[in-house]
Amino acid sequence: MIAPTLHTDRLILRAPTEADFEAEVGFWASERSHFVGGPMTREQGWRGFASLLGHWHIRGYGFWAVEEKATGKYCGRVGLWNPEGWPEAEIGWTLMDHAEGRGIAHEAALESRRYAYQVLDWDTAISCIDPNNTRSAALAQKLGATYDYDYTHERYGQMQVWRHPSPEALT
């Protein structure tokens, strides 16, 4: 399945393309990636990036590349994720440094959750967050999610699971 293109006021959520890879490599090479399994080499980053596309084909949903409408600039990825070994289907986000603190992750996560609930008919969603990633926890709270339980991933270690409001609670 090819990712559908979604639009918000400021953003385009679209399928990741090879043109996004260099920004991803820069992110994965930096210490900024340590909450999500990095830093990584270019080759490891490629495998991770390719898995984003594979997830769409296997699960029928995945991460969108987030592009700012005004500039066309790649801002990161936000979307739906449930790879093997994950506790439940999640709404996740990873932004490039230039996009942080501008409400971009919030806007894209809201649209991702809308898609999960209205198009995919999910009845719940989580976000898995490193306990030290206070910025992601704050975003989860802003989205209305609440801490639910701890989860230990074989590679990422201890994570907190934040539960998003149900579709009924949002209406």
C-alpha positions in Angstrom: 0.0 0.0 0.0 1.2 3.5 -0.8 0.7 6.0 2.0 -2.3 8.3 1.3 -1.5 12.0 1.3 -3.1 14.0 4.1 -3.3 17.7 4.6 -3.5 19.9 7.7 -3.5 23.7 7.9 0.3 23.9 7.7 1.5 20.4 6.7 1.4 17.7 4.1 1.7 14.2 5.4 2.9 12.1 2.5 4.8 8.9 1.7 8.5 9.0 2.6 10.7 9.3 -0.5 14.4 8.9 -1.1 14.8 12.7 -1.1 14.0 12.6 2.7 16.9 10.2 3.4 19.7 12.7 3.8 17.8 14.6 6.6 17.1 11.2 8.2 20.8 10.3 8.1 21.7 13.5 9.8 19.2 12.9 12.5 20.3 9.3 13.0 24.0 10.3 13.2 23.3 12.8 16.0 22.8 12.4 19.7 19.3 13.6 19.2 18.4 10.1 18.0 19.2 8.4 21.3 15.6 8.2 22.5 14.7 6.2 19.4 17.5 3.7 19.1 20.3 5.9 17.7 22.9 7.0 16.9 23.2 4.9 13.8 25.5 4.5 10.9 24.3 5.6 7.4 23.7 1.9 6.5 21.7 1.3 9.7 19.7 4.5 9.0 18.9 3.3 5.5 17.5 0.0 6.8 15.4 1.9 9.4 14.2 4.3 6.7 13.3 1.4 4.3 11.4 -0.2 7.1 9.1 2.8 7.1 8.0 2.0 3.6 7.8 -1.7 4.3 5.5 -1.1 7.3 3.0 0.5 4.9 3.0 -2.6 2.7 2.8 -5.1 5.6 0.4 -3.4 7.9 -1.5 -1.0 5.6 -0.4 2.0 7.7 2.8 3.6 8.9 4.7 6.8 9.3 4.2 9.7 7.0 6.9 12.1 5.9 5.9 15.5 7.2 6.4 18.4 4.9 5.8 22.1 5.7 3.4 23.6 3.1 4.9 27.0 3.2 8.5 26.0 2.5 8.3 22.4 1.2 10.9 21.5 3.8 11.0 17.9 5.3 10.2 18.2 9.0 10.4 14.5 10.1 8.0 11.7 10.3 4.8 11.2 12.3 2.3 8.4 12.0 1.1 4.9 13.0 3.5 2.1 14.0 3.2 -1.4 15.1 6.3 -3.5 14.2 7.0 -7.0 15.5 7.7 -6.8 19.2 5.7 -3.6 19.8 3.1 -3.8 22.6 0.2 -2.2 20.7 -0.4 0.0 17.7 1.0 3.5 18.3 1.0 7.0 17.2 4.7 8.1 17.0 6.7 11.1 16.0 10.3 12.0 15.2 11.1 15.5 14.1 14.2 17.2 12.6 15.7 19.9 14.9 14.5 22.8 12.8 10.8 21.6 13.2 10.8 21.2 17.0 8.9 23.6 19.3 6.6 24.8 16.5 3.5 22.6 17.0 4.3 20.5 14.0 4.4 17.2 15.8 1.1 18.0 17.6 -0.6 19.0 14.3 0.6 15.9 12.5 -0.1 13.5 15.4 -3.7 14.8 15.6 -4.2 14.1 11.9 -2.5 10.7 12.3 -4.9 9.8 15.2 -7.9 11.1 13.2 -6.8 8.7 10.3 -6.3 5.8 12.7 -9.8 6.2 14.3 -11.9 7.4 11.4 -10.3 5.5 8.5 -8.7 2.4 10.1 -11.4 2.1 12.7 -8.9 1.8 15.6 -10.6 1.9 19.0 -7.4 2.8 20.9 -3.8 4.0 20.3 -0.7 4.3 22.4 2.6 6.2 22.2 5.8 4.5 23.5 8.1 7.0 25.1 11.5 6.7 26.7 11.1 7.7 30.4 13.7 10.4 30.0 12.1 12.0 26.9 10.2 14.7 28.7 9.4 16.6 25.5 7.6 13.6 24.0 5.8 12.9 27.2 4.6 16.6 27.2 3.4 16.2 23.7 1.5 13.0 24.6 -0.2 14.8 27.4 -1.1 17.7 25.1 -2.7 15.1 22.8 -4.8 14.0 25.8 -2.8 10.7 26.4 -2.2 9.5 29.9 0.5 7.2 31.3 -0.8 3.6 31.2 2.1 1.2 31.9 5.8 0.4 31.6 7.1 -1.8 28.8 10.5 -3.3 28.2 11.6 -3.6 24.6 14.4 -6.0 23.7 16.4 -3.3 21.9 15.1 0.1 23.3 14.8 -1.0 26.9 12.4 0.6 29.4 9.6 2.6 27.8 6.5 4.2 29.0 3.2 3.5 27.3 0.9 6.5 27.0 -2.8 5.8 26.1 -4.6 8.1 23.8 -8.2 9.0 24.4 -10.7 6.6 22.7 -12.6 7.8 19.6 -15.7 8.2 21.8 -13.9 10.3 24.3 -12.9 12.7 21.5 -16.4 13.4 20.3 
